[in-house]
Amino acid sequence: MTGTFPALLVHEPGGGARRAELTSLAEDDLPSGDVTVEVAFSSLNYKDGLAVTGRGKVLRRLPMVPGIDLAGTVVASGSPSVRAGDQVLVTGYGIGEERHGGFARRARVPSEWVVPVPAGLSPRRAMAVGTAGFTSMLCAMALEEAGVRPPQGGGGLEVLVTGAAGGVGSLAVALLSRMGYRVAASTGRPAERAWLESLGASRIVDRGALAAESGKPLDREAWAGAIDVVGGATLASVLKQVAYGGAVAACGLAGGAELPTTVLPFILRGVSLLGVESVRCPRERRLQAWRRIAGLLPGPALDGLTTEIALSEVPAWSERILAGQVRGRVVVDPSR
């Protein structure tokens, strides 16, 4: 592909209001880097929704092409470790925040950021995983390393996933169930019960009941561990309910950044709160996580989680994802 290429560009035309518009960019508009990728697919994450709508301070400079994920084919490389024709993916490292990201037909990045698309995944299916699934896998690995293991013989307490109908949560349910855990899925969308059960949830927990304040510093031990994408009062409630020696992997703040809790879950039950961050994750751990994802989530499972949209539909879908109206994952085709 030569000449210009389509892109979604967020800029600030005046008056302080940010606007996302479809436009055309040229190779010279791309940032520095030794690898140029023809982007086959990107994905729409909650953070992208904030960036596109201007409701969050995600974009560090303007104008900017959002999109914190991308996957496609290398068209030019100055690195011996990456060759033209390779299928690769990039997540994190500030793409779509500090430098142009995946909502364009081309991207340029440093070769150190590039991860090969794992065997068993296509670029589209890699973006069905994207930052959401990558983060979910990092959370599951953190629970494993903290000693929260699948029960033997099918018994034992469940692992809880909050925000289970969203991108991170739904993939967490699917991954954990395939790793042998019994999974309880918390959601405020009861209509998604059958879908979450099809992903592997053993039961559904009402979001409102989970976040309700009991007035007690500790509640009944209900969960072996948890993956929390909500934060706020929900995370505080979950910490009170985790069993002795359990752990919570926390990776989101859709419900707020404050944590209204006490130290009692930590000092009386030995509960661990594990912060999970995917943007600057070391390369070897990235590769490990992507290998495990490819082994645990076959293509058909990912296809059932995914909605595909055109680049032109990203602004409307950004509103939907911020309103909690998106189920699973949204893959973006920047060629249309």
N, C-alpha and C positions, 0 to 999 in steps of 0.2 A: 504494500500500500504506500503510495507516495502523495505528496501535496498535503492538503489539510485533512483533518479527521474530526468526527463529532465528539463533543464533550459537553458536560453539564458544568457550568461555571457559576460560582457564587461570588457576587460582587456587591458593592455598596454604592448605588448610583447617587445618593444624596439623601440628606435628612436622617441619616443613621439607620435606615431600614435596609436590611440585606435582601437580596433577590437572587434566586437560582434561575438561570436561563440556558437553554440549549444554544450552543454556538459551535464554531469551528476553530480549532487550534492548528498550529503548524509545529513541526519538529523543534524549531527554535524556541518554542514556548515551554518545552519540557525542561525540568531541572537537570542538574548534572548527574552523572552516573555512567557506569561502564556497561550496563545492560539495558537494551530497549526491548520492550515486550509489546506485541500486538495483543491487546486484551480481548479475550473471547468472552469472559464473564466477570462480573463483580457481584457483590451482594449488598443488601440493604440491612444495616444494623441499627439498633436504637441510637447509637452515637451518630450515625450518618443522618438519621432523621433530625436530630438536633442541629447538625451542621447545615443541612439543606434548608430547614425552616428558619434558621437564625435564632432559635430559642435557647441554645446553649452556647457557651464560650468554647466551642470545639475548634474552630478554625483560628489558627494563630496569625494568619496574615490573609490579605485579600488583594486581588481576586484569587480564588482557589477552586480547584477541582476536588470535590469530596470523594469519598469512597475508600474505606480503610482496608478493603480486600481487593485483590485482583488475581486472575489466573489467565494464562494464555501461552503464546508461543514466542520464543526469543527470535527477534529478527536481526539483532546486531549485538555483538558482545566483544568487549576488550579484555575479557577475563579467560584464562585457560580452563577455569573450573565450570564455565557455562558456555554452551555452544549454540550457535544459531540452529533453530529447529527444535531445541529442547522445550518440553512443556513444563512450565514452572508456575509457582504461586508465590504471592507476597502478602503478608498480613502484618499490621503493626508498623513499628519503626517511625511513626509519624506520617505515613502516607495518608492523604485525605485530611490531614490536620495542619502539618507544617510544610508540606510539599504536595504537588498535584498527585491525586490518587486514582482510584479505579473507575470513576465514572467518566471515562474517556476511552476512545478506541486504542490509544497508545499511552504507554507509561515508560519512564526511564528511572532506574534505581541502581544503587550500588550492588555489585554482585554478591556481597556478603549477606544481603537481605533475601536472596533468592533461595527458595526451597523447591526441589523437584516435585512435580505432581506424583504422589505415591502410586506404585503399581496397584491396579485395581480401581483407581479413580480417574475420571476424566476432568478437564478444567471445569466443566459445568458442575459435576458432583463435588469437586473440591470446593467450589463456591457455595454449594448447598451446605457444606460444613462451615467454611469461612472462619472468621474470628469467633463467632458464637460457638461452633463445635470445638474449635481449638481450645477455647477457654474452658468449655465443659470437660474436655479430656484432661487439661491441666488440673482442674478441680478434682476429678476422679483420681488422678495420680497422687494428688496431695492427701486425699483421704486414705488411700492405700498406704502411703508412706507414714501416716500418722497412726497406723495400726487398725483402721476401720476396714475390715475384710469381709467378703461375702460369707454368710452363715453356712455352716455345714449341715447338710440334711434338710435344707429348706426352712428351718425354723429361725428363731432369733428376731431381733428388732429390725424394722425397716430403715432404710436411708431415705430421708425426705428431700425432695426438690421443690423449692419455691419458684413462683413465676413459671410454672411448668408448661404453659401453653405457648410461651414466647420462644425465641430462637435459641438462646442458651439453655433454657429450662427443658424444652422438648428434646434437644439433643442429649442433655444430661440424663433424662429418663431413658432414652434409647441406649446410650452407652452403658450406664450402670446396670440396666437389666441384662444386657449381653455379657457383662462382666460377672454375672452371678448374684448380684444384690437383689434383695426385695425392695421395691421402690414405691414410696408413697408420693403422689404428685399433688402439690397444692396449687390451686387456681381459683380465680374469681369468675371463671367462665364455665358453669356447669354443663353447657352444651357440648363442651369438648371432652366429656368423660369417655365416650367410646373411642375417640381418637387417641387419647392418652393411654387408655388400656391397650390399644393396638400397638403402641410403642413399647409396652412392657410394664406399665404402672400396675401395681397390685391393688391399689385403691386410690380414691380421690379425697383430698382434704380441702374443705372450704377455706378460702383465703381469709374471709372475715373472722371465722372462728379462731384461726391460727394467730391473727394479729390482735385479738381481743386481750385487753389487759386483765390478768387474773388478780392482781394486787399482791401476789406472793413473789418472794425473791427467787424461789425455785418451784417448779411444777413436777408432776409425775414424769418419770423417765420413759419417754415414748420413742425416741429415735436413736439408732446406733451412731448416726452421723447425719450430715446434711450438706447439700449444695444450695447456697442462698444467693439469689440474684436480685433480691428486693431491698435488703437493708432496712434501716429504720426500726419501727416497732415490730415488724415481722421477724427480723433477725434477733432482736432482743427476746421475743417470745420463744423462738426456736432454741436459743442458747439455754433457756430455763428448762427445756424438755429433753435435752440430749443426755443420754445415759452416761454413767461413770466411765471415764476414759475415752469418751467419744470425741468427735471433732466436727467442726463446721468449716467448710471452704467457702469463703465469701468473695464475690466477684462483681457485685452490682449495687446500685443505689436507686433503683426505680421508685422505691418507697420512701426515700430520704437518706441523707448522709449522717444524720444524728443517730446515736446508739444509746437509747435510754435503758441501761441495764446496770447491774451491780457486778462486783468481782466474784460473787458466790459460786456461779457455775464453774469458774476457773479454780477456785481454791478449795471448794468442798467436793466437787465431782471430777476435778482434773480434766475438764473440757478444754480443748484447744480451739482457738479461733485462727484459721489459716487464711491469710490474705493471698489472693491469686491475681496476678497481673500478667497480661499477655503481650503488651506492646514491646517491651524490652526483654522478653524471654530469651535466654541464651540459646545459641544455635543448636547445640547438641540435644537440649531438651525439646526444642521445636521438632527436630527430626524424629526423636523418640515418640513424641505425641502424635505426629502425623502418621508414623508407621502403625501405631496402635489403632488410630481412627480407621485407617484403610482396612485393617484386619477385622475390626468389630462391626463396621457399618457397610454392608454390601450395597451395591448400586440401587437395587429396587427399594431398599429401606430409605435411602436418601431421597429418591424420587417421590416417595409418598409424603415427605416432609416439606416439599418445595413448591413454590409458586414462581413462575418466570414472568418478568415484566420487561418492557422496553425502557430505554434511557429516558424517553419522553414522559414516562409514567412515574418516575422517581419522586417528583415533588408531591404528587397526590398520595402516593404510598408512604411518603415520609410523615404526612399528617396522620395517616392511619396507624403507623407503627407507634407514634407517640401517644395516640389515643387508646392503645392496647387492643386494637382491632385486627392485628395480624397474627395468624396461626403459623407456627413453624418458621420456615426460612423463605426469604425472597431473594431470588437470583436475578441479576440485572444483565441484560444483553446490550452492550454499548454500541452495537452496530445498527440498532433500530430505535 
